[in-house]
Amino acid sequence: MVHLFTRSLFCTGFLLFFCLARHTATAQQAASLAHTALKGVVLTEQDQPISGVTVSARALNASDSISPVLTDEKGAFQVNSLVPGHRYQFTFTHVSYEPAVVRSLLIRQGEDNTLLQRLKSAVSSLNDVVVVGY
């Protein structure tokens, strides 16, 4: 009788473990499907890639916190962890260029979310450079 009870308990435990493991895997797959990415390129007005541009994203209809990313040497960037169906504001900044803002971009699931952004050169006149040493 004890042997039958132990065997029954083992089978119940195994079944429970299997169901929980399957549920956890399904939840992780659903979470990965719930987010998508925006890929893009930042160019000059002369269609030259700009590296080192900071691309910041802010969700308009949620309080999602998204880390800014930098463009690579080809001007390419990818912002991950975006929620499909949400609208985002994207800000592009670089010390040598005027900032640009893309407002209310809708992120779609199952589609290529891509963006091409051109930045205008910042016009500044620097008359003097003062170097101070201590």
N, CA, C and O atoms as CSV, one atom per row, in Angstrom:
chain,resi,resn,atom,element,x,y,z
A,1,MET,N,N,0.821,-1.184,0.000
A,1,MET,CA,C,0.000,0.000,0.000
A,1,MET,C,C,0.872,1.258,0.000
A,1,MET,O,O,0.587,2.218,-0.716
A,2,VAL,N,N,1.949,1.244,0.818
A,2,VAL,CA,C,2.864,2.379,0.873
A,2,VAL,C,C,3.545,2.567,-0.477
A,2,VAL,O,O,3.739,3.695,-0.929
A,3,HIS,N,N,3.904,1.466,-1.114
A,3,HIS,CA,C,4.545,1.526,-2.426
A,3,HIS,C,C,3.609,2.176,-3.456
A,3,HIS,O,O,4.062,2.987,-4.264
A,4,LEU,N,N,2.341,1.843,-3.443
A,4,LEU,CA,C,1.362,2.410,-4.367
A,4,LEU,C,C,1.174,3.897,-4.113
A,4,LEU,O,O,1.059,4.684,-5.053
A,5,PHE,N,N,1.144,4.284,-2.832
A,5,PHE,CA,C,0.993,5.693,-2.479
A,5,PHE,C,C,2.213,6.489,-2.942
A,5,PHE,O,O,2.062,7.583,-3.486
A,6,THR,N,N,3.401,5.964,-2.736
A,6,THR,CA,C,4.635,6.636,-3.151
A,6,THR,C,C,4.682,6.784,-4.667
A,6,THR,O,O,5.069,7.831,-5.186
A,7,ARG,N,N,4.297,5.756,-5.353
A,7,ARG,CA,C,4.278,5.802,-6.822
A,7,ARG,C,C,3.267,6.826,-7.318
A,7,ARG,O,O,3.546,7.569,-8.259
A,8,SER,N,N,2.110,6.869,-6.699
A,8,SER,CA,C,1.067,7.834,-7.071
A,8,SER,C,C,1.545,9.259,-6.812
A,8,SER,O,O,1.333,10.148,-7.636
A,9,LEU,N,N,2.191,9.475,-5.669
A,9,LEU,CA,C,2.715,10.789,-5.321
A,9,LEU,C,C,3.795,11.220,-6.311
A,9,LEU,O,O,3.836,12.378,-6.727
A,10,PHE,N,N,4.668,10.286,-6.685
A,10,PHE,CA,C,5.710,10.578,-7.663
A,10,PHE,C,C,5.107,10.985,-9.002
A,10,PHE,O,O,5.541,11.969,-9.601
A,11,CYS,N,N,4.119,10.246,-9.475
A,11,CYS,CA,C,3.473,10.545,-10.762
A,11,CYS,C,C,2.768,11.886,-10.713
A,11,CYS,O,O,2.819,12.646,-11.680
A,12,THR,N,N,2.112,12.190,-9.607
A,12,THR,CA,C,1.429,13.479,-9.469
A,12,THR,C,C,2.452,14.613,-9.490
A,12,THR,O,O,2.241,15.634,-10.145
A,13,GLY,N,N,3.559,14.430,-8.771
A,13,GLY,CA,C,4.613,15.448,-8.750
A,13,GLY,C,C,5.222,15.662,-10.124
A,13,GLY,O,O,5.454,16.798,-10.538
A,14,PHE,N,N,5.479,14.576,-10.827
A,14,PHE,CA,C,6.037,14.678,-12.177
A,14,PHE,C,C,5.074,15.417,-13.107
A,14,PHE,O,O,5.493,16.273,-13.887
A,15,LEU,N,N,3.787,15.085,-13.024
A,15,LEU,CA,C,2.779,15.721,-13.862
A,15,LEU,C,C,2.684,17.212,-13.550
A,15,LEU,O,O,2.586,18.035,-14.461
A,16,LEU,N,N,2.714,17.559,-12.267
A,16,LEU,CA,C,2.663,18.962,-11.866
A,16,LEU,C,C,3.897,19.709,-12.392
A,16,LEU,O,O,3.773,20.814,-12.921
A,17,PHE,N,N,5.084,19.109,-12.246
A,17,PHE,CA,C,6.309,19.727,-12.740
A,17,PHE,C,C,6.237,19.946,-14.254
A,17,PHE,O,O,6.596,21.017,-14.744
A,18,PHE,N,N,5.778,18.945,-14.983
A,18,PHE,CA,C,5.661,19.036,-16.432
A,18,PHE,C,C,4.719,20.164,-16.835
A,18,PHE,O,O,5.026,20.938,-17.741
A,19,CYS,N,N,3.573,20.259,-16.162
A,19,CYS,CA,C,2.595,21.314,-16.484
A,19,CYS,C,C,3.160,22.693,-16.189
A,19,CYS,O,O,2.977,23.617,-16.980
A,20,LEU,N,N,3.854,22.846,-15.046
A,20,LEU,CA,C,4.439,24.147,-14.716
A,20,LEU,C,C,5.553,24.518,-15.680
A,20,LEU,O,O,5.654,25.673,-16.093
A,21,ALA,N,N,6.379,23.566,-16.038
A,21,ALA,CA,C,7.466,23.835,-16.984
A,21,ALA,C,C,6.909,24.248,-18.339
A,21,ALA,O,O,7.428,25.164,-18.977
A,22,ARG,N,N,5.867,23.579,-18.768
A,22,ARG,CA,C,5.251,23.914,-20.051
A,22,ARG,C,C,4.614,25.291,-19.994
A,22,ARG,O,O,4.717,26.062,-20.948
A,23,HIS,N,N,3.950,25.612,-18.874
A,23,HIS,CA,C,3.319,26.923,-18.713
A,23,HIS,C,C,4.377,28.031,-18.710
A,23,HIS,O,O,4.172,29.081,-19.320
A,24,THR,N,N,5.500,27.806,-18.030
A,24,THR,CA,C,6.567,28.793,-17.978
A,24,THR,C,C,7.146,29.029,-19.369
A,24,THR,O,O,7.386,30.174,-19.751
A,25,ALA,N,N,7.374,27.958,-20.132
A,25,ALA,CA,C,7.901,28.105,-21.498
A,25,ALA,C,C,6.907,28.868,-22.362
A,25,ALA,O,O,7.301,29.730,-23.148
A,26,THR,N,N,5.627,28.560,-22.224
A,26,THR,CA,C,4.604,29.257,-23.009
A,26,THR,C,C,4.559,30.729,-22.625
A,26,THR,O,O,4.424,31.586,-23.499
A,27,ALA,N,N,4.668,31.040,-21.339
A,27,ALA,CA,C,4.656,32.432,-20.888
A,27,ALA,C,C,5.869,33.178,-21.417
A,27,ALA,O,O,5.752,34.339,-21.811
A,28,GLN,N,N,7.045,32.527,-21.434
A,28,GLN,CA,C,8.242,33.176,-21.964
A,28,GLN,C,C,8.121,33.415,-23.461
A,28,GLN,O,O,8.553,34.457,-23.955
A,29,GLN,N,N,7.543,32.469,-24.192
A,29,GLN,CA,C,7.343,32.652,-25.632
A,29,GLN,C,C,6.366,33.791,-25.874
A,29,GLN,O,O,6.580,34.601,-26.777
A,30,ALA,N,N,5.298,33.871,-25.087
A,30,ALA,CA,C,4.318,34.942,-25.250
A,30,ALA,C,C,4.945,36.293,-24.945
A,30,ALA,O,O,4.664,37.277,-25.629
A,31,ALA,N,N,5.798,36.349,-23.919
A,31,ALA,CA,C,6.455,37.608,-23.577
A,31,ALA,C,C,7.391,38.051,-24.687
A,31,ALA,O,O,7.472,39.243,-24.984
A,32,SER,N,N,8.107,37.105,-25.313
A,32,SER,CA,C,9.010,37.484,-26.395
A,32,SER,C,C,8.230,37.919,-27.631
A,32,SER,O,O,8.693,38.770,-28.391
A,33,LEU,N,N,7.061,37.345,-27.833
A,33,LEU,CA,C,6.236,37.756,-28.966
A,33,LEU,C,C,5.563,39.090,-28.708
A,33,LEU,O,O,5.179,39.784,-29.649
A,34,ALA,N,N,5.416,39.458,-27.441
A,34,ALA,CA,C,4.720,40.684,-27.096
A,34,ALA,C,C,5.567,41.920,-27.362
A,34,ALA,O,O,5.043,43.034,-27.345
A,35,HIS,N,N,6.856,41.752,-27.605
A,35,HIS,CA,C,7.726,42.882,-27.883
A,35,HIS,C,C,8.314,42.741,-29.283
A,35,HIS,O,O,8.476,41.640,-29.809
A,36,THR,N,N,8.624,43.882,-29.858
A,36,THR,CA,C,9.224,43.899,-31.185
A,36,THR,C,C,10.277,44.997,-31.220
A,36,THR,O,O,10.527,45.646,-30.204
A,37,ALA,N,N,10.886,45.208,-32.355
A,37,ALA,CA,C,11.978,46.179,-32.474
A,37,ALA,C,C,11.706,47.157,-33.605
A,37,ALA,O,O,10.918,46.890,-34.512
A,38,LEU,N,N,12.375,48.287,-33.526
A,38,LEU,CA,C,12.405,49.270,-34.604
A,38,LEU,C,C,13.845,49.332,-35.084
A,38,LEU,O,O,14.761,49.562,-34.295
A,39,LYS,N,N,14.040,49.126,-36.378
A,39,LYS,CA,C,15.362,49.235,-36.987
A,39,LYS,C,C,15.372,50.461,-37.870
A,39,LYS,O,O,14.352,50.831,-38.452
A,40,GLY,N,N,16.528,51.090,-37.967
A,40,GLY,CA,C,16.588,52.270,-38.809
A,40,GLY,C,C,18.001,52.699,-39.126
A,40,GLY,O,O,18.978,52.077,-38.710
A,41,VAL,N,N,18.079,53.799,-39.887
A,41,VAL,CA,C,19.351,54.378,-40.306
A,41,VAL,C,C,19.240,55.886,-40.172
A,41,VAL,O,O,18.203,56.474,-40.479
A,42,VAL,N,N,20.324,56.507,-39.710
A,42,VAL,CA,C,20.398,57.968,-39.616
A,42,VAL,C,C,21.445,58.449,-40.611
A,42,VAL,O,O,22.592,58.001,-40.602
A,43,LEU,N,N,21.021,59.374,-41.470
A,43,LEU,CA,C,21.892,59.899,-42.528
A,43,LEU,C,C,21.970,61.415,-42.456
A,43,LEU,O,O,21.129,62.066,-41.837
A,44,THR,N,N,23.002,61.972,-43.103
A,44,THR,CA,C,23.096,63.417,-43.279
A,44,THR,C,C,22.164,63.817,-44.423
A,44,THR,O,O,21.546,62.964,-45.061
A,45,GLU,N,N,22.076,65.088,-44.666
A,45,GLU,CA,C,21.281,65.565,-45.807
A,45,GLU,C,C,21.897,65.137,-47.134
A,45,GLU,O,O,21.223,65.134,-48.164
A,46,GLN,N,N,23.179,64.776,-47.108
A,46,GLN,CA,C,23.873,64.311,-48.311
A,46,GLN,C,C,23.905,62.777,-48.363
A,46,GLN,O,O,24.714,62.202,-49.092
A,47,ASP,N,N,23.050,62.128,-47.613
A,47,ASP,CA,C,22.909,60.663,-47.570
A,47,ASP,C,C,24.156,59.930,-47.078
A,47,ASP,O,O,24.416,58.801,-47.495
A,48,GLN,N,N,24.925,60.562,-46.198
A,48,GLN,CA,C,26.069,59.918,-45.570
A,48,GLN,C,C,25.648,59.405,-44.186
A,48,GLN,O,O,24.945,60.109,-43.462
A,49,PRO,N,N,26.064,58.198,-43.812
A,49,PRO,CA,C,25.680,57.672,-42.493
A,49,PRO,C,C,26.332,58.473,-41.370
A,49,PRO,O,O,27.442,58.984,-41.519
A,50,ILE,N,N,25.633,58.572,-40.253
A,50,ILE,CA,C,26.158,59.281,-39.082
A,50,ILE,C,C,26.285,58.283,-37.939
A,50,ILE,O,O,25.299,57.684,-37.510
A,51,SER,N,N,27.503,58.115,-37.456
A,51,SER,CA,C,27.692,57.229,-36.308
A,51,SER,C,C,27.637,58.048,-35.019
A,51,SER,O,O,27.911,59.248,-35.017
A,52,GLY,N,N,27.279,57.380,-33.932
A,52,GLY,CA,C,27.256,58.033,-32.627
A,52,GLY,C,C,26.036,58.880,-32.347
A,52,GLY,O,O,26.053,59.687,-31.417
A,53,VAL,N,N,24.978,58.722,-33.124
A,53,VAL,CA,C,23.733,59.444,-32.854
A,53,VAL,C,C,23.004,58.711,-31.725
A,53,VAL,O,O,22.858,57.490,-31.768
A,54,THR,N,N,22.551,59.452,-30.724
A,54,THR,CA,C,21.763,58.868,-29.642
A,54,THR,C,C,20.305,58.819,-30.080
A,54,THR,O,O,19.716,59.837,-30.444
A,55,VAL,N,N,19.733,57.616,-30.040
A,55,VAL,CA,C,18.327,57.426,-30.398
A,55,VAL,C,C,17.583,57.067,-29.116
A,55,VAL,O,O,17.819,56.015,-28.522
A,56,SER,N,N,16.686,57.951,-28.703
A,56,SER,CA,C,15.901,57.744,-27.487
A,56,SER,C,C,14.453,57.491,-27.863
A,56,SER,O,O,13.926,58.104,-28.792
A,57,ALA,N,N,13.814,56.588,-27.138
A,57,ALA,CA,C,12.405,56.264,-27.390
A,57,ALA,C,C,11.618,56.456,-26.107
A,57,ALA,O,O,12.092,56.145,-25.015
A,58,ARG,N,N,10.398,56.977,-26.261
A,58,ARG,CA,C,9.501,57.161,-25.120
A,58,ARG,C,C,8.101,56.754,-25.543
A,58,ARG,O,O,7.571,57.255,-26.535
A,59,ALA,N,N,7.509,55.846,-24.786
A,59,ALA,CA,C,6.139,55.405,-25.084
A,59,ALA,C,C,5.178,56.533,-24.752
A,59,ALA,O,O,5.294,57.169,-23.704
A,60,LEU,N,N,4.224,56.782,-25.649
A,60,LEU,CA,C,3.260,57.848,-25.420
A,60,LEU,C,C,2.065,57.380,-24.605
A,60,LEU,O,O,1.470,58.178,-23.881
A,61,ASN,N,N,1.699,56.108,-24.705
A,61,ASN,CA,C,0.504,55.619,-24.021
A,61,ASN,C,C,0.837,54.619,-22.916
A,61,ASN,O,O,-0.010,53.813,-22.531
A,62,ALA,N,N,2.065,54.671,-22.406
A,62,ALA,CA,C,2.470,53.777,-21.315
A,62,ALA,C,C,3.702,54.382,-20.659
A,62,ALA,O,O,4.284,55.343,-21.163
A,63,SER,N,N,4.079,53.820,-19.557
A,63,SER,CA,C,5.246,54.339,-18.844
A,63,SER,C,C,6.459,53.443,-19.065
A,63,SER,O,O,7.261,53.244,-18.153
A,64,ASP,N,N,6.592,52.906,-20.264
A,64,ASP,CA,C,7.725,52.044,-20.583
A,64,ASP,C,C,9.029,52.840,-20.519
A,64,ASP,O,O,9.104,53.967,-21.009
A,65,SER,N,N,10.031,52.253,-19.922
A,65,SER,CA,C,11.352,52.848,-19.866
A,65,SER,C,C,12.234,52.099,-20.853
A,65,SER,O,O,12.453,50.897,-20.709
A,66,ILE,N,N,12.733,52.798,-21.840
A,66,ILE,CA,C,13.519,52.178,-22.895
A,66,ILE,C,C,14.892,52.840,-22.917
A,66,ILE,O,O,15.000,54.065,-22.973
A,67,SER,N,N,15.925,52.029,-22.873
A,67,SER,CA,C,17.288,52.552,-22.876
A,67,SER,C,C,17.626,53.135,-24.243
A,67,SER,O,O,17.291,52.542,-25.269
A,68,PRO,N,N,18.290,54.296,-24.267
A,68,PRO,CA,C,18.722,54.860,-25.547
A,68,PRO,C,C,19.784,53.979,-26.198
A,68,PRO,O,O,20.494,53.237,-25.520
A,69,VAL,N,N,19.880,54.071,-27.511
A,69,VAL,CA,C,20.878,53.327,-28.267
A,69,VAL,C,C,21.679,54.300,-29.120
A,69,VAL,O,O,21.251,55.431,-29.352
A,70,LEU,N,N,22.849,53.853,-29.588
A,70,LEU,CA,C,23.694,54.659,-30.475
A,70,LEU,C,C,23.738,54.032,-31.860
A,70,LEU,O,O,23.673,52.812,-32.011
A,71,THR,N,N,23.849,54.890,-32.865
A,71,THR,CA,C,24.008,54.375,-34.222
A,71,THR,C,C,25.437,53.863,-34.406
A,71,THR,O,O,26.373,54.358,-33.778
A,72,ASP,N,N,25.588,52.863,-35.276
A,72,ASP,CA,C,26.919,52.311,-35.548
A,72,ASP,C,C,27.582,53.094,-36.683
A,72,ASP,O,O,27.081,54.140,-37.094
A,73,GLU,N,N,28.713,52.585,-37.188
A,73,GLU,CA,C,29.463,53.297,-38.234
A,73,GLU,C,C,28.698,53.419,-39.556
A,73,GLU,O,O,29.049,54.241,-40.402
A,74,LYS,N,N,27.662,52.609,-39.732
A,74,LYS,CA,C,26.825,52.694,-40.936
A,74,LYS,C,C,25.572,53.519,-40.689
A,74,LYS,O,O,24.703,53.608,-41.556
A,75,GLY,N,N,25.475,54.129,-39.499
A,75,GLY,CA,C,24.301,54.928,-39.153
A,75,GLY,C,C,23.108,54.089,-38.729
A,75,GLY,O,O,22.015,54.619,-38.532
A,76,ALA,N,N,23.309,52.779,-38.588
A,76,ALA,CA,C,22.203,51.876,-38.264
A,76,ALA,C,C,21.963,51.814,-36.756
A,76,ALA,O,O,22.884,51.969,-35.954
A,77,PHE,N,N,20.704,51.584,-36.395
A,77,PHE,CA,C,20.344,51.413,-34.992
A,77,PHE,C,C,19.203,50.415,-34.891
A,77,PHE,O,O,18.522,50.121,-35.874
A,78,GLN,N,N,19.007,49.900,-33.676
A,78,GLN,CA,C,17.882,49.017,-33.394
A,78,GLN,C,C,17.431,49.272,-31.963
A,78,GLN,O,O,18.214,49.151,-31.020
A,79,VAL,N,N,16.159,49.624,-31.814
A,79,VAL,CA,C,15.566,49.819,-30.492
A,79,VAL,C,C,14.695,48.603,-30.229
A,79,VAL,O,O,13.751,48.332,-30.970
A,80,ASN,N,N,15.020,47.865,-29.161
A,80,ASN,CA,C,14.298,46.640,-28.817
A,80,ASN,C,C,13.260,46.896,-27.723
A,80,ASN,O,O,13.163,47.995,-27.177
A,81,SER,N,N,12.502,45.867,-27.425
A,81,SER,CA,C,11.527,45.860,-26.321
A,81,SER,C,C,10.395,46.873,-26.518
A,81,SER,O,O,9.901,47.449,-25.550
A,82,LEU,N,N,9.993,47.085,-27.753
A,82,LEU,CA,C,8.859,47.959,-28.027
A,82,LEU,C,C,7.579,47.122,-28.060
A,82,LEU,O,O,7.579,45.995,-28.555
A,83,VAL,N,N,6.509,47.674,-27.537
A,83,VAL,CA,C,5.246,46.956,-27.452
A,83,VAL,C,C,4.399,47.272,-28.685
A,83,VAL,O,O,4.096,48.437,-28.942
A,84,PRO,N,N,4.015,46.254,-29.443
A,84,PRO,CA,C,3.161,46.485,-30.610
A,84,PRO,C,C,1.835,47.129,-30.188
A,84,PRO,O,O,1.277,46.818,-29.135
A,85,GLY,N,N,1.361,48.017,-31.027
A,85,GLY,CA,C,0.112,48.715,-30.735
A,85,GLY,C,C,0.319,49.997,-29.951
A,85,GLY,O,O,-0.615,50.785,-29.807
A,86,HIS,N,N,1.527,50.222,-29.439
A,86,HIS,CA,C,1.826,51.451,-28.708
A,86,HIS,C,C,2.475,52.453,-29.655
A,86,HIS,O,O,3.147,52.090,-30.620
A,87,ARG,N,N,2.251,53.715,-29.347
A,87,ARG,CA,C,2.886,54.792,-30.104
A,87,ARG,C,C,4.078,55.310,-29.312
A,87,ARG,O,O,4.028,55.425,-28.088
A,88,TYR,N,N,5.161,55.623,-30.042
A,88,TYR,CA,C,6.395,56.071,-29.418
A,88,TYR,C,C,6.866,57.373,-30.048
A,88,TYR,O,O,6.594,57.665,-31.213
A,89,GLN,N,N,7.580,58.140,-29.238
A,89,GLN,CA,C,8.276,59.318,-29.738
A,89,GLN,C,C,9.763,58.979,-29.749
A,89,GLN,O,O,10.306,58.510,-28.749
A,90,PHE,N,N,10.419,59.218,-30.888
A,90,PHE,CA,C,11.839,58.942,-31.040
A,90,PHE,C,C,12.585,60.264,-31.205
A,90,PHE,O,O,12.193,61.112,-32.007
A,91,THR,N,N,13.660,60.429,-30.441
A,91,THR,CA,C,14.470,61.641,-30.494
A,91,THR,C,C,15.879,61.260,-30.924
A,91,THR,O,O,16.462,60.306,-30.408
A,92,PHE,N,N,16.417,62.013,-31.874
A,92,PHE,CA,C,17.749,61.765,-32.441
A,92,PHE,C,C,18.637,62.958,-32.106
A,92,PHE,O,O,18.329,64.089,-32.482
A,93,THR,N,N,19.743,62.706,-31.396
A,93,THR,CA,C,20.635,63.805,-31.009
A,93,THR,C,C,22.095,63.444,-31.293
A,93,THR,O,O,22.524,62.300,-31.144
A,94,HIS,N,N,22.834,64.474,-31.709
A,94,HIS,CA,C,24.281,64.349,-31.962
A,94,HIS,C,C,24.850,65.749,-31.822
A,94,HIS,O,O,24.201,66.725,-32.199
A,95,VAL,N,N,26.046,65.852,-31.288
A,95,VAL,CA,C,26.651,67.154,-31.020
A,95,VAL,C,C,26.816,68.004,-32.283
A,95,VAL,O,O,26.754,69.230,-32.192
A,96,SER,N,N,27.023,67.404,-33.446
A,96,SER,CA,C,27.267,68.156,-34.683
A,96,SER,C,C,26.024,68.391,-35.521
A,96,SER,O,O,26.103,68.988,-36.594
A,97,TYR,N,N,24.862,67.925,-35.037
A,97,TYR,CA,C,23.642,68.012,-35.843
A,97,TYR,C,C,22.478,68.530,-35.001
A,97,TYR,O,O,22.462,68.393,-33.778
A,98,GLU,N,N,21.517,69.122,-35.682
A,98,GLU,CA,C,20.318,69.584,-34.996
A,98,GLU,C,C,19.491,68.378,-34.555
A,98,GLU,O,O,19.372,67.404,-35.299
A,99,PRO,N,N,18.918,68.435,-33.348
A,99,PRO,CA,C,18.080,67.318,-32.895
A,99,PRO,C,C,16.858,67.148,-33.798
A,99,PRO,O,O,16.364,68.111,-34.385
A,100,ALA,N,N,16.389,65.922,-33.897
A,100,ALA,CA,C,15.180,65.624,-34.673
A,100,ALA,C,C,14.260,64.764,-33.811
A,100,ALA,O,O,14.718,63.957,-33.003
A,101,VAL,N,N,12.957,64.950,-33.997
A,101,VAL,CA,C,11.969,64.197,-33.223
A,101,VAL,C,C,10.948,63.600,-34.172
A,101,VAL,O,O,10.429,64.289,-35.051
A,102,VAL,N,N,10.662,62.317,-33.994
A,102,VAL,CA,C,9.582,61.645,-34.719
A,102,VAL,C,C,8.503,61.378,-33.671
A,102,VAL,O,O,8.714,60.614,-32.729
A,103,ARG,N,N,7.354,62.010,-33.845
A,103,ARG,CA,C,6.290,61.895,-32.869
A,103,ARG,C,C,5.270,60.840,-33.279
A,103,ARG,O,O,4.935,60.706,-34.456
A,104,SER,N,N,4.791,60.112,-32.313
A,104,SER,CA,C,3.636,59.219,-32.461
A,104,SER,C,C,3.797,58.165,-33.555
A,104,SER,O,O,2.922,58.004,-34.406
A,105,LEU,N,N,4.915,57.454,-33.528
A,105,LEU,CA,C,5.142,56.360,-34.474
A,105,LEU,C,C,4.522,55.091,-33.905
A,105,LEU,O,O,4.889,54.659,-32.812
A,106,LEU,N,N,3.587,54.492,-34.634
A,106,LEU,CA,C,2.902,53.284,-34.198
A,106,LEU,C,C,3.747,52.063,-34.519
A,106,LEU,O,O,4.161,51.869,-35.662
A,107,ILE,N,N,4.002,51.241,-33.509
A,107,ILE,CA,C,4.767,50.008,-33.678
A,107,ILE,C,C,3.788,48.878,-33.962
A,107,ILE,O,O,2.818,48.691,-33.227
A,108,ARG,N,N,4.038,48.130,-35.022
A,108,ARG,CA,C,3.131,47.056,-35.444
A,108,ARG,C,C,3.796,45.690,-35.278
A,108,ARG,O,O,4.989,45.530,-35.541
A,109,GLN,N,N,3.007,44.712,-34.840
A,109,GLN,CA,C,3.482,43.340,-34.686
A,109,GLN,C,C,3.463,42.648,-36.037
A,109,GLN,O,O,2.528,42.832,-36.816
A,110,GLY,N,N,4.488,41.853,-36.322
A,110,GLY,CA,C,4.520,41.063,-37.539
A,110,GLY,C,C,4.873,41.849,-38.791
A,110,GLY,O,O,4.801,41.311,-39.895
A,111,GLU,N,N,5.251,43.110,-38.640
A,111,GLU,CA,C,5.643,43.929,-39.783
A,111,GLU,C,C,7.057,44.447,-39.550
A,111,GLU,O,O,7.544,44.465,-38.420
A,112,ASP,N,N,7.705,44.866,-40.622
A,112,ASP,CA,C,9.012,45.502,-40.481
A,112,ASP,C,C,8.800,46.927,-39.990
A,112,ASP,O,O,8.258,47.767,-40.708
A,113,ASN,N,N,9.227,47.188,-38.775
A,113,ASN,CA,C,9.174,48.538,-38.228
A,113,ASN,C,C,10.516,49.187,-38.517
A,113,ASN,O,O,11.505,48.930,-37.831
A,114,THR,N,N,10.541,50.033,-39.541
A,114,THR,CA,C,11.790,50.657,-39.965
A,114,THR,C,C,11.628,52.162,-40.043
A,114,THR,O,O,10.520,52.678,-40.189
A,115,LEU,N,N,12.760,52.860,-39.942
A,115,LEU,CA,C,12.735,54.318,-39.964
A,115,LEU,C,C,14.024,54.827,-40.591
A,115,LEU,O,O,15.114,54.360,-40.260
A,116,LEU,N,N,13.891,55.782,-41.494
A,116,LEU,CA,C,15.033,56.482,-42.073
A,116,LEU,C,C,14.954,57.917,-41.580
A,116,LEU,O,O,13.959,58.603,-41.818
A,117,GLN,N,N,15.991,58.373,-40.898
A,117,GLN,CA,C,15.996,59.731,-40.355
A,117,GLN,C,C,17.185,60.494,-40.895
A,117,GLN,O,O,18.311,59.997,-40.877
A,118,ARG,N,N,16.937,61.709,-41.379
A,118,ARG,CA,C,18.014,62.585,-41.844
A,118,ARG,C,C,18.183,63.719,-40.843
A,118,ARG,O,O,17.206,64.288,-40.356
A,119,LEU,N,N,19.435,64.037,-40.545
A,119,LEU,CA,C,19.729,65.134,-39.625
A,119,LEU,C,C,20.399,66.277,-40.370
A,119,LEU,O,O,21.196,66.070,-41.284
A,120,LYS,N,N,20.051,67.487,-39.953
A,120,LYS,CA,C,20.657,68.688,-40.527
A,120,LYS,C,C,21.878,69.062,-39.702
A,120,LYS,O,O,21.880,68.951,-38.476
A,121,SER,N,N,22.907,69.504,-40.398
A,121,SER,CA,C,24.131,69.928,-39.733
A,121,SER,C,C,23.843,71.146,-38.872
A,121,SER,O,O,23.136,72.062,-39.295
A,122,ALA,N,N,24.391,71.155,-37.662
A,122,ALA,CA,C,24.215,72.296,-36.762
A,122,ALA,C,C,25.162,73.399,-37.205
A,122,ALA,O,O,26.365,73.182,-37.345
A,123,VAL,N,N,24.611,74.572,-37.421
A,123,VAL,CA,C,25.420,75.708,-37.839
A,123,VAL,C,C,25.806,76.469,-36.580
A,123,VAL,O,O,24.957,76.999,-35.863
A,124,SER,N,N,27.086,76.507,-36.338
A,124,SER,CA,C,27.577,77.274,-35.187
A,124,SER,C,C,28.907,77.895,-35.562
A,124,SER,O,O,29.716,77.328,-36.298
A,125,SER,N,N,29.088,79.060,-35.031
A,125,SER,CA,C,30.372,79.711,-35.293
A,125,SER,C,C,31.147,79.743,-33.989
A,125,SER,O,O,30.643,80.187,-32.958
A,126,LEU,N,N,32.334,79.282,-34.051
A,126,LEU,CA,C,33.204,79.243,-32.888
A,126,LEU,C,C,34.335,80.212,-33.159
A,126,LEU,O,O,35.185,79.969,-34.015
A,127,ASN,N,N,34.341,81.313,-32.424
A,127,ASN,CA,C,35.344,82.336,-32.642
A,127,ASN,C,C,36.634,82.061,-31.898
A,127,ASN,O,O,37.717,82.202,-32.464
A,128,ASP,N,N,36.536,81.676,-30.649
A,128,ASP,CA,C,37.717,81.471,-29.832
A,128,ASP,C,C,37.654,80.134,-29.120
A,128,ASP,O,O,36.588,79.649,-28.742
A,129,VAL,N,N,38.826,79.558,-28.952
A,129,VAL,CA,C,38.954,78.367,-28.120
A,129,VAL,C,C,39.922,78.734,-27.005
A,129,VAL,O,O,41.060,79.128,-27.258
A,130,VAL,N,N,39.459,78.600,-25.777
A,130,VAL,CA,C,40.287,78.941,-24.634
A,130,VAL,C,C,40.616,77.643,-23.889
A,130,VAL,O,O,39.726,76.895,-23.483
A,131,VAL,N,N,41.916,77.401,-23.723
A,131,VAL,CA,C,42.372,76.227,-22.999
A,131,VAL,C,C,42.939,76.705,-21.674
A,131,VAL,O,O,43.842,77.540,-21.620
A,132,VAL,N,N,42.377,76.146,-20.602
A,132,VAL,CA,C,42.827,76.530,-19.277
A,132,VAL,C,C,43.493,75.321,-18.629
A,132,VAL,O,O,42.907,74.240,-18.580
A,133,GLY,N,N,44.697,75.499,-18.140
A,133,GLY,CA,C,45.421,74.417,-17.466
A,133,GLY,C,C,45.727,74.792,-16.042
A,133,GLY,O,O,46.017,75.952,-15.746
A,134,TYR,N,N,45.667,73.833,-15.168
A,134,TYR,CA,C,45.982,74.076,-13.755
A,134,TYR,C,C,47.156,73.257,-13.321
A,134,TYR,O,O,47.565,73.330,-12.163
